[in-house]
Amino acid sequence: MALAQKSLQRIGNSTGLVLTTDLLKEAGLERDDEVLVHAEAGRITITKLDPDFDRLMAAADRFVAAHPNAIRKLAQ
């Protein structure tokens, strides 16, 4: 596990965080990867996007739309 104390930095009109190669490598990330950023109660989580995620979510949406009664029954 890689751990580092970092400071948030001004980058133009925004605030950014520079991540070391070691941190990125440990997380399985590379420069230019697309990530999902989730913020909650004093914590920010960065997760690498799964390239198949949108395709799978679209398939799930189609299934739910095609089978509303089954979904309603499963929700009970």
DASULJO-V601910 format. One record per pair of residues at least 4 apart in sequence whose ideal C-beta (glycine too) atoms are under 7 Angstrom apart, sorted by sequence separation. I is the first residue (numbers start at 1). GAP is how many residues later the second one is. D is the distance in Angstrom with one decimal. If there is no record, write none. Layout:
# DASULJO-V601910
I/GAP/D ; I/GAP/D
This chain:
# DASULJO-V601910
11/4/6.8 ; 19/4/4.7 ; 21/4/6.0 ; 22/4/6.3 ; 23/4/6.3 ; 29/4/5.0 ; 49/4/6.2 ; 52/4/5.6 ; 53/4/6.1 ; 54/4/6.3 ; 55/4/6.6 ; 56/4/6.4 ; 57/4/6.4 ; 58/4/6.5 ; 59/4/6.4 ; 60/4/6.3 ; 61/4/6.3 ; 62/4/6.1 ; 63/4/6.0 ; 64/4/7.0 ; 67/4/6.0 ; 68/4/6.1 ; 69/4/6.3 ; 70/4/6.3 ; 71/4/6.3 ; 10/5/6.3 ; 11/5/3.9 ; 19/5/5.5 ; 24/5/4.5 ; 39/5/5.0 ; 9/6/6.9 ; 24/6/6.4 ; 8/7/5.0 ; 9/7/5.6 ; 37/7/6.4 ; 38/7/4.6 ; 64/7/5.3 ; 8/9/5.9 ; 9/9/6.7 ; 37/9/5.6 ; 6/11/5.7 ; 35/11/5.1 ; 36/11/4.7 ; 35/12/6.2 ; 35/13/5.7 ; 36/13/5.7 ; 35/14/6.1 ; 33/15/5.6 ; 34/15/4.5 ; 4/16/6.3 ; 4/19/5.9 ; 29/19/5.7 ; 2/20/5.1 ; 28/20/6.3 ; 2/21/5.0 ; 2/24/3.8 ; 1/25/6.7
